[in-house]
Amino acid sequence: MSTYKKFIHAYEVEEKDRSEITFSDSTKIHMYSDPALNGVRLVGVYNDVKLAYDYPTDTDLTVRLPEWEPQATRGWYKFQEISDKPTGTSIKWRVSDGTNDYWYTSGAWTIVSLATDWNTEAEICDNIATFPWTQKKIQFIANLVTTDESVAPKLYGYNLLIYTNIQWYNDILVDSFVPYLRTHFQTIIEHAGQTSSDITSIDFDDNIDFAPEQPLNIVDIDGIFDYYNDPNFQTDLLSSYDSGTNVATLTGTVVSGTTLYILLKVEPEIIINSQHSDYTEVAKTPAIVIESIQVVGNNAKAPLTIVDRGNAEGWKTDYPFFCNLNLTCLLMDPSIRQTFNMMEKCNSIVDLGLGDQQNSLHTKGLDRYFGISHRAESLYNPRPNFTDIKAYTFYLTIHNVYIYTRDIEEAPVVASMEFETGIKQQTGPFDQSKLTNPMDYPAGEWWFTIQHKPVED
């Protein structure tokens, strides 16, 4: 484990996650109705006699938080809940691997079987390191309870300290952005061929009549039609397509001499760095070239911390490198029609909200989401040094990327602090007995000292 980095996953219950959060009884436990307020709470009912809220004292009110699937994890280490628990309230926990719910008992993680199978925060923190991680998926379930109907616990989220082998730029660009481009820019290519014998299927790798002239990454077939006998393309001859074998099965026998019109769904080649002697070879197939990557800004972002309260241990991150990634990309294809098809896909990328998981860039390593948007007008024109090749240039920004360049450090834990304040120095003599209002203090510079020291619990 010592060869891996540590990372703090700081999860905060937010409005954007509402669809991924499950409540046992939404009339008694729910998120705040005000989207500006984050957290899970028990739902109080206003008591006109007490002029206060009464909270449910049920013992089975639970919230199942979203799954987290970091593919770069190499183990869990510590856990901390972020909550507010007045006297008479508690929050207990279970852990899921995405299939079963577990609790820690008798020295082992055991599948939950009873309604009373719950752990405290301290028990989860002390033993999360032994929870299985090879499935690279974890989920927390919380049980919020109060024995005093006048108060209720509030859950704001949790921190999870993990081991990881994350490589930040590879995670964002190679492992996440490149697959995003392949998926988002899948396009339809028109293809045709004539049968030299009766056939019931087409093997696009071996059938010389239908093998594409240029290398294509075929992911699906949109349709196969008889070009001359069905000029309006109303009868689809495709029964199924196996992307593993690259074989299309037809609905029946197609006789020799038939010209078939085929709609191939392909994903483009993705190339990073255009400065290569074989660069012009890219244009023989649909391709996207990431021509340049610019790292912009280093805005401040607060460090993350996590505390093991039971053992008085703490860890903190360094200030992360916080920036935007500006990318210049080229769409290229020998066919104008196919280039325009991909241009339509490009135009569908709009300014995306950072909280919109449906459309943001999802990074697999640590299961994070980043906004992505156009940053300038796109341009379709000839490119220098290319012969008879036009390219569509578009400019994207990946927003608010944060990268921790240093490993997490241990940090001292302070249970509480005492403060003493006083005037250290003043400018000019004056009679303090006459100063009854702070506004009466004379103008000038003032110094105050704040002394603090750890206090043992």
C-alpha positions as CSV (number, residue, x, y, z in Angstrom):
1,M,0.0,0.0,0.0
2,S,2.9,2.4,0.7
3,T,3.6,2.7,-3.1
4,Y,0.1,4.2,-3.7
5,K,-1.1,7.7,-3.3
6,K,-3.8,8.7,-0.9
7,F,-6.8,10.7,-2.0
8,I,-9.8,12.1,0.0
9,H,-13.1,11.7,-1.6
10,A,-15.3,14.5,-0.1
11,Y,-18.9,13.7,-0.8
12,E,-21.5,16.4,-0.1
13,V,-25.2,15.7,-0.4
14,E,-26.3,18.1,-3.1
15,E,-29.5,18.9,-5.1
16,K,-27.9,17.5,-8.3
17,D,-27.7,14.1,-6.7
18,R,-31.4,13.9,-5.7
19,S,-32.3,11.3,-8.4
20,E,-29.5,9.0,-7.1
21,I,-30.4,9.1,-3.5
22,T,-33.0,6.7,-2.0
23,F,-35.0,7.3,1.1
24,S,-36.8,4.6,3.2
25,D,-39.8,7.0,3.8
26,S,-39.6,10.3,1.9
27,T,-42.4,11.7,4.1
28,K,-40.2,11.4,7.2
29,I,-36.6,11.7,5.9
30,H,-35.6,13.8,2.9
31,M,-33.3,16.4,1.4
32,Y,-33.9,20.0,2.1
33,S,-36.7,21.3,-0.1
34,D,-34.6,24.4,-0.7
35,P,-32.1,23.5,-3.4
36,A,-29.7,26.1,-1.9
37,L,-29.4,24.0,1.3
38,N,-27.4,20.8,1.1
39,G,-28.0,17.8,3.4
40,V,-30.4,15.1,4.6
41,R,-32.7,15.7,7.5
42,L,-35.7,14.2,9.3
43,V,-38.9,15.9,8.2
44,G,-40.5,17.9,11.1
45,V,-44.2,18.6,11.6
46,Y,-45.0,22.0,13.0
47,N,-46.7,21.8,16.4
48,D,-49.0,24.8,16.9
49,V,-49.1,24.3,20.7
50,K,-45.4,24.0,21.2
51,L,-44.7,26.6,18.4
52,A,-41.9,24.3,17.3
53,Y,-41.3,21.3,15.0
54,D,-41.8,17.7,16.1
55,Y,-39.5,15.2,14.5
56,P,-40.2,11.5,13.9
57,T,-38.7,9.1,16.4
58,D,-38.9,6.0,14.1
59,T,-35.7,3.9,14.3
60,D,-35.8,2.7,10.7
61,L,-35.4,5.9,8.7
62,T,-32.6,5.5,6.2
63,V,-30.9,7.2,3.3
64,R,-28.9,5.4,0.6
65,L,-26.3,7.7,-0.8
66,P,-25.0,7.5,-4.4
67,E,-22.6,4.7,-5.4
68,W,-19.0,5.8,-6.0
69,E,-17.0,3.8,-8.6
70,P,-13.4,4.9,-8.7
71,Q,-11.5,2.7,-11.2
72,A,-8.2,3.8,-9.9
73,T,-8.8,2.8,-6.3
74,R,-6.4,0.3,-4.6
75,G,-8.1,0.2,-1.2
76,W,-10.2,2.1,1.3
77,Y,-8.5,3.5,4.4
78,K,-10.5,5.9,6.7
79,F,-14.1,7.2,6.9
80,Q,-15.6,10.3,8.4
81,E,-19.2,11.5,8.5
82,I,-20.0,15.2,8.1
83,S,-23.1,15.8,10.3
84,D,-24.8,17.7,13.0
85,K,-26.0,15.5,15.9
86,P,-27.7,17.3,18.8
87,T,-27.9,15.4,22.1
88,G,-30.5,12.6,21.8
89,T,-29.7,11.9,18.1
90,S,-27.5,9.5,16.3
91,I,-26.4,8.4,12.8
92,K,-25.4,4.8,12.0
93,W,-24.0,3.2,8.9
94,R,-23.9,0.3,6.5
95,V,-21.6,-0.2,3.5
96,S,-22.5,-1.7,0.2
97,D,-20.3,-3.1,-2.6
98,G,-23.1,-2.4,-5.1
99,T,-24.6,-5.9,-4.6
100,N,-25.1,-6.5,-0.9
101,D,-25.2,-4.3,2.2
102,Y,-22.7,-5.1,5.0
103,W,-22.0,-4.3,8.5
104,Y,-18.9,-5.0,10.6
105,T,-19.3,-7.5,13.4
106,S,-17.3,-10.2,15.2
107,G,-14.1,-9.1,13.3
108,A,-15.5,-9.4,9.8
109,W,-17.7,-7.7,7.2
110,T,-21.0,-9.6,7.2
111,I,-24.1,-9.3,4.9
112,V,-26.9,-7.5,6.8
113,S,-29.6,-9.8,8.0
114,L,-31.4,-7.9,10.8
115,A,-32.9,-4.4,11.1
116,T,-30.5,-3.7,14.0
117,D,-27.4,-4.5,12.0
118,W,-25.7,-1.0,12.0
119,N,-22.3,0.4,12.8
120,T,-21.2,3.7,14.3
121,E,-19.0,6.1,12.5
122,A,-16.0,5.0,14.6
123,E,-16.6,1.4,13.7
124,I,-16.8,2.1,10.0
125,C,-13.6,4.3,10.2
126,D,-11.6,1.7,12.1
127,N,-12.5,-1.2,9.7
128,I,-13.2,0.3,6.3
129,A,-9.6,-0.7,5.3
130,T,-10.7,-4.3,5.2
131,F,-13.8,-3.8,3.2
132,P,-13.4,-5.4,-0.3
133,W,-12.3,-3.0,-3.0
134,T,-11.6,-5.2,-6.0
135,Q,-15.1,-4.4,-7.4
136,K,-14.1,-0.7,-7.2
137,K,-17.5,0.3,-6.0
138,I,-18.7,1.5,-2.7
139,Q,-21.9,3.0,-1.3
140,F,-22.9,4.2,2.2
141,I,-26.3,3.8,3.8
142,A,-27.2,6.0,6.9
143,N,-29.8,5.5,9.6
144,L,-30.9,8.8,11.2
145,V,-32.5,8.5,14.6
146,T,-33.7,10.8,17.3
147,T,-35.1,9.9,20.7
148,D,-36.1,13.5,21.4
149,E,-38.8,14.7,19.1
150,S,-37.7,18.3,19.5
151,V,-34.3,17.8,17.8
152,A,-33.1,15.9,14.8
153,P,-29.7,14.9,13.2
154,K,-28.6,16.3,9.9
155,L,-26.3,14.5,7.5
156,Y,-24.2,16.7,5.1
157,G,-22.0,14.0,3.5
158,Y,-18.9,12.1,4.3
159,N,-15.1,12.0,3.6
160,L,-13.4,8.8,2.5
161,L,-9.7,8.4,2.5
162,I,-8.5,5.8,-0.2
163,Y,-5.4,4.5,-1.8
164,T,-5.1,5.1,-5.5
165,N,-2.7,4.8,-8.4
166,I,-4.3,7.7,-10.2
167,Q,-2.4,9.5,-13.0
168,W,-4.2,12.8,-13.2
169,Y,-3.8,13.9,-16.9
170,N,-4.1,10.3,-18.2
171,D,-7.3,9.9,-16.2
172,I,-8.8,13.1,-17.6
173,L,-7.5,13.1,-21.2
174,V,-6.5,9.6,-22.3
175,D,-8.8,7.4,-20.2
176,S,-11.9,9.7,-20.2
177,F,-11.8,12.5,-22.8
178,V,-10.7,10.3,-25.7
179,P,-13.5,7.7,-25.0
180,Y,-15.9,10.6,-24.7
181,L,-14.9,11.8,-28.2
182,R,-15.2,8.3,-29.6
183,T,-18.7,7.9,-28.2
184,H,-20.0,11.4,-28.9
185,F,-18.7,11.7,-32.5
186,Q,-20.0,8.3,-33.7
187,T,-21.3,8.9,-37.3
188,I,-23.0,7.2,-40.1
189,I,-21.0,6.3,-43.2
190,E,-22.7,5.3,-46.5
191,H,-21.2,2.2,-48.0
192,A,-22.1,0.0,-50.9
193,G,-21.1,-3.3,-52.5
194,Q,-22.4,-5.9,-54.9
195,T,-22.8,-9.6,-54.0
196,S,-20.8,-12.1,-56.1
197,S,-22.8,-15.0,-54.8
198,D,-26.0,-15.7,-52.8
199,I,-25.4,-14.6,-49.2
200,T,-27.3,-14.7,-45.8
201,S,-24.7,-12.7,-43.9
202,I,-21.8,-10.2,-44.5
203,D,-18.4,-10.5,-42.9
204,F,-16.9,-7.0,-43.2
205,D,-13.5,-8.4,-42.4
206,D,-13.4,-11.2,-45.0
207,N,-16.0,-10.5,-47.6
208,I,-14.0,-8.8,-50.4
209,D,-17.3,-7.5,-51.9
210,F,-18.1,-5.4,-48.8
211,A,-14.9,-4.8,-46.9
212,P,-14.4,-1.0,-46.6
213,E,-11.5,0.4,-48.6
214,Q,-10.4,2.5,-45.6
215,P,-10.0,1.2,-42.1
216,L,-13.1,1.8,-40.0
217,N,-14.0,1.3,-36.4
218,I,-17.5,-0.1,-37.0
219,V,-19.6,-0.2,-33.8
220,D,-23.0,-0.9,-35.4
221,I,-25.0,-1.2,-38.6
222,D,-27.9,1.3,-39.0
223,G,-29.5,-0.5,-42.0
224,I,-28.9,-2.6,-45.2
225,F,-31.0,-2.0,-48.3
226,D,-31.4,-3.2,-51.8
227,Y,-30.1,-0.2,-53.7
228,Y,-31.9,-0.7,-57.0
229,N,-35.0,-2.7,-56.1
230,D,-35.7,-0.6,-53.1
231,P,-34.6,3.0,-54.0
232,N,-36.6,4.6,-51.2
233,F,-34.9,2.3,-48.6
234,Q,-38.1,1.1,-47.0
235,T,-37.2,-2.6,-46.4
236,D,-34.3,-3.1,-44.0
237,L,-32.5,-6.4,-44.8
238,L,-30.5,-6.3,-41.6
239,S,-31.5,-8.8,-38.9
240,S,-28.6,-8.3,-36.4
241,Y,-25.0,-7.2,-36.2
242,D,-22.2,-8.7,-34.0
243,S,-19.6,-6.0,-33.3
244,G,-17.2,-8.7,-31.9
245,T,-17.1,-10.7,-35.1
246,N,-17.9,-7.8,-37.4
247,V,-20.6,-9.9,-39.1
248,A,-24.1,-8.7,-40.1
249,T,-26.9,-11.3,-40.4
250,L,-29.5,-10.7,-43.1
251,T,-33.2,-11.3,-42.9
252,G,-33.0,-13.8,-45.7
253,T,-31.0,-14.8,-48.8
254,V,-29.7,-12.0,-51.0
255,V,-29.1,-13.3,-54.5
256,S,-25.9,-12.8,-56.4
257,G,-25.5,-9.5,-58.3
258,T,-27.5,-7.5,-55.8
259,T,-26.1,-4.0,-54.9
260,L,-26.5,-3.4,-51.2
261,Y,-26.6,0.1,-49.7
262,I,-25.2,-0.1,-46.1
263,L,-25.2,2.5,-43.3
264,L,-22.2,1.9,-41.1
265,K,-22.1,3.4,-37.7
266,V,-18.5,4.1,-36.9
267,E,-16.4,5.9,-34.3
268,P,-13.5,8.1,-35.3
269,E,-9.8,7.5,-34.7
270,I,-8.6,9.8,-31.9
271,I,-5.0,11.1,-32.2
272,I,-3.3,13.3,-29.6
273,N,-0.5,15.5,-31.0
274,S,-0.6,16.1,-34.7
275,Q,3.2,16.5,-35.2
276,H,3.9,13.1,-36.8
277,S,5.2,12.0,-40.1
278,D,2.1,9.9,-40.8
279,Y,-0.3,12.6,-39.8
280,T,-1.8,12.9,-43.3
281,E,-2.6,9.2,-43.2
282,V,-5.2,10.0,-40.6
283,A,-7.5,11.6,-43.2
284,K,-8.1,8.2,-44.9
285,T,-10.6,7.5,-42.1
286,P,-12.9,9.6,-39.9
287,A,-10.6,11.1,-37.3
288,I,-10.3,13.7,-34.5
289,V,-6.9,15.1,-33.9
290,I,-6.3,16.8,-30.5
291,E,-3.9,19.4,-31.9
292,S,-3.0,21.3,-28.8
293,I,-3.7,21.2,-25.0
294,Q,-3.3,24.4,-23.0
295,V,-3.4,24.5,-19.2
296,V,-4.9,27.8,-18.1
297,G,-4.9,29.3,-14.6
298,N,-4.1,28.1,-11.1
299,N,-7.1,29.3,-9.1
300,A,-7.3,28.7,-5.3
301,K,-9.1,25.7,-4.0
302,A,-9.2,24.8,-0.4
303,P,-7.3,21.6,0.8
304,L,-9.4,18.6,1.9
305,T,-9.2,17.1,5.4
306,I,-10.3,13.9,7.0
307,V,-10.3,13.0,10.8
308,D,-10.4,9.7,12.6
309,R,-12.1,11.0,15.7
310,G,-11.7,7.8,17.7
311,N,-8.0,7.7,17.3
312,A,-7.3,11.4,17.1
313,E,-5.6,11.1,13.7
314,G,-6.0,13.5,10.8
315,W,-4.9,13.9,7.2
316,K,-5.0,16.8,4.8
317,T,-4.3,17.4,1.1
318,D,-2.0,20.1,-0.3
319,Y,-3.6,23.0,-2.2
320,P,-4.5,21.4,-5.6
321,F,-3.5,22.7,-9.0
322,F,-6.9,24.1,-10.1
323,C,-7.2,25.0,-13.8
324,N,-9.1,24.7,-17.1
325,L,-7.8,22.7,-20.0
326,N,-8.3,24.3,-23.4
327,L,-8.2,21.9,-26.3
328,T,-7.9,22.6,-30.1
329,C,-9.3,19.7,-32.1
330,L,-9.6,18.9,-35.8
331,L,-12.3,16.8,-37.5
332,M,-11.0,15.2,-40.7
333,D,-12.4,12.8,-43.3
334,P,-11.9,12.3,-47.0
335,S,-15.6,12.6,-47.5
336,I,-17.3,16.0,-47.1
337,R,-20.6,14.3,-46.2
338,Q,-19.0,12.4,-43.4
339,T,-17.2,15.5,-42.1
340,F,-20.4,17.4,-42.0
341,N,-22.0,14.5,-40.1
342,M,-19.4,14.8,-37.4
343,M,-19.8,18.6,-37.5
344,E,-23.4,18.1,-36.4
345,K,-22.2,16.1,-33.5
346,C,-19.8,18.9,-32.6
347,N,-22.5,21.5,-32.7
348,S,-24.5,19.5,-30.1
349,I,-21.9,20.2,-27.5
350,V,-23.3,23.2,-25.6
351,D,-22.2,25.0,-22.5
352,L,-22.7,22.3,-19.9
353,G,-23.5,22.9,-16.2
354,L,-20.9,21.5,-13.9
355,G,-23.5,19.6,-12.0
356,D,-25.1,18.0,-15.0
357,Q,-23.8,14.5,-14.9
358,Q,-25.8,13.6,-18.0
359,N,-23.7,15.8,-20.2
360,S,-20.5,16.5,-18.4
361,L,-17.2,14.7,-18.9
362,H,-17.0,11.7,-16.6
363,T,-13.6,10.7,-15.5
364,K,-13.3,7.0,-14.7
365,G,-10.3,7.0,-12.3
366,L,-12.0,8.8,-9.4
367,D,-15.5,8.9,-10.8
368,R,-15.7,12.7,-11.1
369,Y,-17.6,15.0,-13.4
370,F,-16.2,18.1,-15.2
371,G,-18.1,20.6,-17.3
372,I,-17.1,20.9,-21.0
373,S,-18.0,23.6,-23.4
374,H,-17.1,25.4,-26.6
375,R,-14.8,28.4,-26.0
376,A,-14.6,29.9,-29.5
377,E,-16.3,29.7,-32.9
378,S,-15.6,26.6,-34.9
379,L,-14.0,26.9,-38.4
380,Y,-14.3,24.8,-41.6
381,N,-11.4,25.5,-44.0
382,P,-8.4,24.1,-45.7
383,R,-5.4,23.2,-43.5
384,P,-1.8,24.1,-44.3
385,N,0.3,21.2,-45.7
386,F,-2.7,19.0,-46.5
387,T,-3.4,18.1,-50.1
388,D,-7.1,18.2,-51.0
389,I,-8.1,17.9,-47.3
390,K,-10.4,20.2,-45.4
391,A,-10.7,20.1,-41.6
392,Y,-13.2,21.3,-39.2
393,T,-11.5,23.0,-36.2
394,F,-13.3,23.3,-32.9
395,Y,-12.2,24.5,-29.5
396,L,-13.3,23.0,-26.2
397,T,-12.6,23.8,-22.6
398,I,-12.7,21.2,-19.7
399,H,-13.6,23.3,-16.7
400,N,-12.4,23.3,-13.1
401,V,-9.9,20.5,-13.3
402,Y,-8.1,19.9,-10.0
403,I,-4.9,17.9,-9.6
404,Y,-3.1,17.1,-6.4
405,T,0.6,17.1,-7.1
406,R,1.7,16.0,-3.6
407,D,0.6,13.1,-1.5
408,I,-1.6,13.6,1.5
409,E,0.1,14.4,4.8
410,E,-0.8,13.6,8.4
411,A,-2.2,16.5,10.3
412,P,-2.5,17.1,14.1
413,V,-6.1,16.9,15.4
414,V,-7.3,19.7,17.8
415,A,-10.4,18.7,19.7
416,S,-11.3,22.3,20.7
417,M,-9.7,25.7,21.1
418,E,-9.7,28.4,23.7
419,F,-9.4,32.1,22.6
420,E,-8.2,35.1,24.5
421,T,-8.4,38.5,23.0
422,G,-7.0,41.8,24.1
423,I,-5.4,45.1,22.9
424,K,-1.8,44.7,22.3
425,Q,-0.9,48.2,21.2
426,Q,-2.7,51.4,20.6
427,T,-2.0,54.7,18.8
428,G,-2.1,57.7,21.0
429,P,-3.2,58.1,24.7
430,F,-6.8,58.3,25.6
431,D,-9.1,57.9,28.6
432,Q,-10.6,54.3,28.3
433,S,-13.2,55.1,31.0
434,K,-14.9,57.4,28.7
435,L,-15.2,55.0,25.8
436,T,-18.5,53.2,26.3
437,N,-19.2,52.7,22.6
438,P,-16.8,51.0,20.1
439,M,-17.5,53.8,17.7
440,D,-15.9,56.2,20.3
441,Y,-12.4,54.6,19.9
442,P,-10.0,57.0,18.2
443,A,-9.0,56.4,14.6
444,G,-5.7,54.8,13.9
445,E,-4.2,51.3,13.7
446,W,-5.1,48.7,16.2
447,W,-3.5,45.3,17.0
448,F,-5.3,42.4,18.7
449,T,-3.7,39.1,19.8
450,I,-5.5,35.7,19.6
451,Q,-4.0,33.0,21.6
452,H,-5.1,29.4,21.1
453,K,-4.1,26.0,22.5
454,P,-5.4,22.4,22.2
455,V,-7.7,21.4,25.0
456,E,-7.9,17.7,26.0
457,D,-11.3,16.2,26.0
